[in-house]
Amino acid sequence: MTGGLFWSALELPRAEAKELTGAVESGDRSAFVISTETTKHCGTREFSGGPRRLSADKKSLSITGLGWCNNLKNPMFRDVTTPDHGPMDTWRKWGALG
């Protein structure tokens, strides 16, 4: 865990990670896939809660479900958001992204 948060960084099969942004269907569940180069949006921020998986090549994240903000300095603290929500001034890159 990074910073005591509940995100997980797991490898995705390449077939699931080939699209870099937008909602995609992966097997029996939907996922939002976002480039790890995306800045100032919820899916790539440090202070988030929710399930996400880092692709093997670390170029994309697959995110299933919504996340919540754990940053006390963010006006959206404890709010539930979609991975593409943003931009935000209090954004800090998730440590697992390098």
C-alpha positions in Angstrom: 0.0 0.0 0.0 1.2 3.5 -0.8 0.6 6.1 1.9 -1.8 3.8 3.8 -4.3 3.9 0.9 -6.3 0.9 -0.5 -5.1 1.0 -4.1 -3.5 -2.0 -5.6 -0.9 -2.1 -8.4 -1.3 -5.4 -10.2 -0.3 -6.3 -13.7 -2.9 -6.4 -16.5 -2.9 -8.8 -19.4 -1.7 -6.9 -22.5 -5.1 -7.3 -24.2 -6.8 -5.3 -21.4 -4.2 -2.5 -21.4 -4.0 -1.8 -25.2 -6.4 1.1 -25.1 -4.9 4.0 -23.3 -8.0 6.1 -22.4 -11.8 5.7 -22.1 -14.2 3.1 -20.9 -13.6 -0.4 -22.2 -15.2 -3.8 -21.6 -12.7 -6.4 -20.1 -14.2 -9.8 -19.8 -17.2 -9.8 -17.6 -16.7 -6.3 -16.1 -16.3 -2.7 -17.3 -13.0 -0.8 -16.7 -11.9 2.7 -17.3 -8.4 2.7 -18.9 -6.3 5.8 -18.5 -2.7 6.7 -19.6 -0.2 6.9 -16.7 0.9 10.2 -18.3 -2.5 11.8 -17.4 -1.9 14.5 -14.8 -4.3 16.4 -12.5 -7.0 13.7 -12.7 -8.3 11.3 -10.0 -7.1 8.0 -11.6 -3.5 8.9 -11.4 -3.4 10.8 -8.1 -1.7 9.7 -4.9 -4.6 10.4 -2.5 -7.3 8.1 -3.8 -9.2 5.1 -2.7 -10.5 2.5 -5.0 -9.4 -0.5 -7.2 -6.9 0.2 -10.0 -4.3 -2.0 -11.8 -1.1 -0.9 -13.4 -0.3 -2.4 -16.8 2.9 -4.5 -17.1 4.5 -1.8 -19.2 3.4 0.9 -16.7 1.8 2.9 -19.5 -1.8 2.6 -18.5 -4.1 2.0 -15.5 -7.3 -0.1 -15.5 -9.7 1.2 -13.0 -12.9 -0.6 -12.0 -15.4 1.4 -10.0 -15.3 4.8 -8.4 -12.6 6.2 -6.0 -12.7 8.6 -3.1 -10.4 11.4 -2.2 -8.2 11.0 0.9 -6.4 14.4 0.6 -7.2 16.7 3.5 -6.1 19.7 1.3 -8.5 18.9 -1.5 -12.0 20.5 -1.4 -13.3 17.1 -2.6 -12.0 15.3 0.5 -14.1 12.1 1.1 -16.1 12.7 -2.1 -16.6 9.8 -4.5 -15.3 10.5 -8.1 -14.8 8.9 -11.5 -11.2 8.2 -12.6 -11.3 10.9 -15.3 -12.5 13.6 -12.8 -10.3 16.7 -12.9 -8.3 18.7 -13.4 -7.4 19.5 -9.8 -4.8 21.8 -8.2 -4.0 19.5 -5.2 -3.1 16.6 -7.5 0.1 14.6 -6.7 1.3 11.7 -8.9 0.6 8.2 -7.4 4.0 6.8 -6.3 3.5 3.5 -8.1 3.7 5.3 -11.4 7.3 6.2 -10.8 
